Amino acid sequence: MATDDKADNPGVAVFPPLLFLVALIVMLALRYVWPLAIGGRPLTIVLGIVLAALAIAIIAWGRSTMLRGGTNVNPTLPTTAIITSGPFGFTRNPLYIGLMGLLLGIGLLFDSWWAVVALVASFPILHYGVVLREEAYLERKFGEPYRAYQASVRRYV
């Protein structure tokens, strides 16, 4: 009997990079209409660059760790292994933390409080529509090894 590969995924409600792209576009559109400046330039520019660079590094590290571990990065595809090395030793969701940091870093670069608003608005979608679904899927698929990983590494930070 053939297995249905489409069923072997967490069934995320939204593709995470798309969620953050939409949040970024909304943030920039709102900034154009109503700036809501943070103030403090040039410090916000420096902090924005540092945060965005750190976020990109975390995303790249997490992605390369997943690829080296032999599993899919795309959450719409089956997970083939539990990755516990690299940034996954510190947080179970380094790519999502990286995306959130990138959004905030870009917000600082654009000197806009709208980044915080966009992050607060998109986080429940990420948490309930992606992360909790992924966790339930991984627990169903891997059982006790995943539960042990969950118990030893924080969900976010």
VMD Tcl script that draws the C-alpha trace (Angstrom):
set ca {
  {0.00 0.00 0.00}
  {1.49 3.37 -1.02}
  {1.75 6.13 1.52}
  {0.37 9.56 0.83}
  {3.37 11.92 1.07}
  {1.03 14.91 1.21}
  {-0.18 13.70 4.61}
  {3.42 13.51 5.88}
  {3.79 17.18 6.77}
  {2.63 19.45 9.59}
  {-0.14 21.10 7.60}
  {1.03 24.62 8.39}
  {-1.61 27.33 7.96}
  {0.80 29.65 6.15}
  {4.25 29.35 4.59}
  {6.42 31.16 7.21}
  {8.57 33.25 4.83}
  {5.36 34.44 3.16}
  {3.93 35.47 6.53}
  {6.98 37.60 7.23}
  {7.05 39.03 3.72}
  {3.43 40.15 4.15}
  {4.27 41.60 7.59}
  {7.20 43.48 6.04}
  {5.09 44.86 3.19}
  {2.34 45.93 5.61}
  {4.94 47.53 7.88}
  {6.45 49.52 5.01}
  {3.03 50.56 3.68}
  {1.92 51.75 7.11}
  {5.22 53.59 7.54}
  {4.56 55.40 4.28}
  {1.03 56.41 5.38}
  {1.86 57.16 9.03}
  {5.60 57.08 9.82}
  {5.56 56.46 13.64}
  {9.29 57.10 13.89}
  {11.26 55.53 16.71}
  {13.74 58.39 16.68}
  {17.31 58.10 17.78}
  {18.98 58.00 14.39}
  {21.80 57.09 13.64}
  {21.60 54.58 16.52}
  {18.50 52.92 15.03}
  {20.36 52.44 11.76}
  {23.34 50.80 13.47}
  {21.10 48.59 15.63}
  {18.99 47.71 12.59}
  {22.03 46.63 10.60}
  {23.40 44.58 13.49}
  {20.04 42.91 14.22}
  {19.32 42.20 10.53}
  {22.82 40.74 9.99}
  {22.52 38.57 13.11}
  {19.07 37.40 12.00}
  {20.31 36.49 8.52}
  {23.23 34.59 10.07}
  {20.85 32.62 12.33}
  {18.58 31.79 9.39}
  {21.54 30.68 7.26}
  {23.02 28.61 10.11}
  {19.69 26.93 10.82}
  {19.00 26.24 7.17}
  {22.45 24.77 6.51}
  {22.20 22.66 9.68}
  {18.89 21.22 8.48}
  {20.27 20.47 5.03}
  {23.37 18.81 6.48}
  {21.08 16.79 8.76}
  {19.26 15.48 5.71}
  {15.82 16.94 6.34}
  {13.62 19.32 4.41}
  {13.68 23.01 5.29}
  {10.29 23.62 3.68}
  {7.57 22.92 6.30}
  {5.15 21.73 3.63}
  {7.42 18.73 2.95}
  {8.04 15.71 5.19}
  {10.51 16.01 8.04}
  {12.98 13.14 7.80}
  {15.07 13.76 10.92}
  {15.03 15.64 14.21}
  {17.84 18.17 14.07}
  {19.37 18.95 17.47}
  {22.76 20.39 16.53}
  {23.83 23.91 15.65}
  {21.24 26.55 16.55}
  {18.71 23.78 17.23}
  {20.66 23.06 20.41}
  {19.56 26.47 21.74}
  {16.08 26.86 20.27}
  {13.69 24.57 18.41}
  {12.82 27.38 15.96}
  {15.94 29.28 14.93}
  {14.65 30.08 11.44}
  {11.50 31.70 12.83}
  {13.49 33.62 15.44}
  {15.71 34.77 12.59}
  {12.73 35.93 10.56}
  {11.32 37.84 13.54}
  {14.73 39.45 14.16}
  {15.02 40.36 10.50}
  {11.62 42.06 10.56}
  {12.63 44.07 13.63}
  {16.04 44.89 12.14}
  {14.45 46.22 8.97}
  {12.00 48.17 11.11}
  {14.91 49.80 12.94}
  {16.59 50.59 9.61}
  {13.38 52.28 8.48}
  {13.00 53.94 11.91}
  {9.47 52.63 12.36}
  {7.43 51.35 15.30}
  {5.29 49.57 12.71}
  {7.80 46.71 12.76}
  {6.84 45.98 16.37}
  {3.16 46.17 15.48}
  {3.69 43.86 12.48}
  {5.62 41.39 14.64}
  {3.00 41.37 17.40}
  {0.25 40.89 14.80}
  {2.03 38.09 12.92}
  {3.37 36.18 15.93}
  {0.04 34.49 16.86}
  {-0.31 33.29 13.27}
  {3.21 31.87 13.39}
  {2.73 30.31 16.82}
  {-0.72 28.75 16.35}
  {-0.72 28.24 12.59}
  {2.83 26.96 12.17}
  {4.84 26.14 15.30}
  {2.17 24.26 17.26}
  {1.18 22.31 14.13}
  {4.82 21.42 13.49}
  {5.27 20.28 17.08}
  {2.17 18.06 16.97}
  {3.35 16.58 13.66}
  {6.87 15.91 14.95}
  {5.52 14.31 18.11}
  {3.25 12.04 16.05}
  {6.02 11.14 13.65}
  {9.00 10.73 16.02}
  {7.36 10.10 19.40}
  {9.62 9.89 22.45}
  {12.83 11.16 20.77}
  {11.03 14.37 19.84}
  {9.41 14.69 23.27}
  {12.88 14.36 24.86}
  {14.18 17.09 22.54}
  {11.18 19.29 23.42}
  {11.92 18.83 27.11}
  {15.58 19.79 26.70}
  {15.43 22.76 24.27}
  {13.23 25.87 24.47}
  {10.63 26.59 21.81}
  {11.87 30.10 21.13}
  {14.55 31.63 23.40}
}
mol new
graphics top color blue
foreach p $ca { graphics top sphere $p radius 0.5 }
foreach p [lrange $ca 0 end-1] q [lrange $ca 1 end] { graphics top cylinder $p $q radius 0.2 }
display resetview
